[in-house]
C-alpha cells in the first residue's frame, strides 16, 4: 500500500488504504478542523518528537462496547470502598500532562508531545475533548481523556498515580456512556490491560460502520458538564439510572 502525504487541504484518504501496520498518511497539521475530520474518518495521530505527524487506522481495531466492560473481583472491592471521587472535566490540562509523563513500563518516553497536548487542550476548550478524573480529596490520582463526537468516545490515554485509579475512571465512564446509548469506546490499538477489561478487536470495516452510525447522534448538553460526579455502579445494581452525578 502507498503512504500518502497530506497537503494544506484538509482531507484524508480512505481508511481502508492504510498499510498493514495501520499507517495511512504523513504530514499535515493538528488544527481542530483536521483532527475532527480524522476522528470522523476513523483515523488518529500518533507520533514522537523525532517524527513528522503520522496518521493511523489499524486493522484490527480495539474497541470497548460500554455495556461489556469487565470488572474484576478486586476492582469491584475497590469500587465498593469508594476510594475515589470520579469527576468530569475539572482538570483536563492536568490530566493530559499526567498522561504524557514517562512510566515504568515505558521509560523511553511518550507519544504525547507538546504539539499534541496543545492541540487537545484546544479541542477541550471547544467542548470536544474531555477528561474523566479520579480524585482523592484534593489530589488528582488518575484518569483518562479522549474525544467525543456524537455517541462515540475515542479514548486517548490513561494514567494512575494510585493503584486502580484509572480503571475506576474507565468503569465509571463506560457505565455513563452505556446509559446514554453510546455505541463504543475506541481504544485504538490492542493492549493486554484493556483486553482484560473487556475490550475486543474488530475489523476496520466493522469499526467504520459503528462509527458512521454513531458519530452524528445527539447527546445531552449536560453529559460533559464540568464538575459532574460519576460513581461506578456495583454489579448487583442493574439499573443504569442509579449512576450518581451532581454538580
Order of alpha helices (4+ residues) and beta strands (2+ residues): beta-beta-alpha-beta-beta-beta-alpha-beta-alpha-alpha-beta-beta-beta-alpha-beta-alpha-beta-alpha-beta
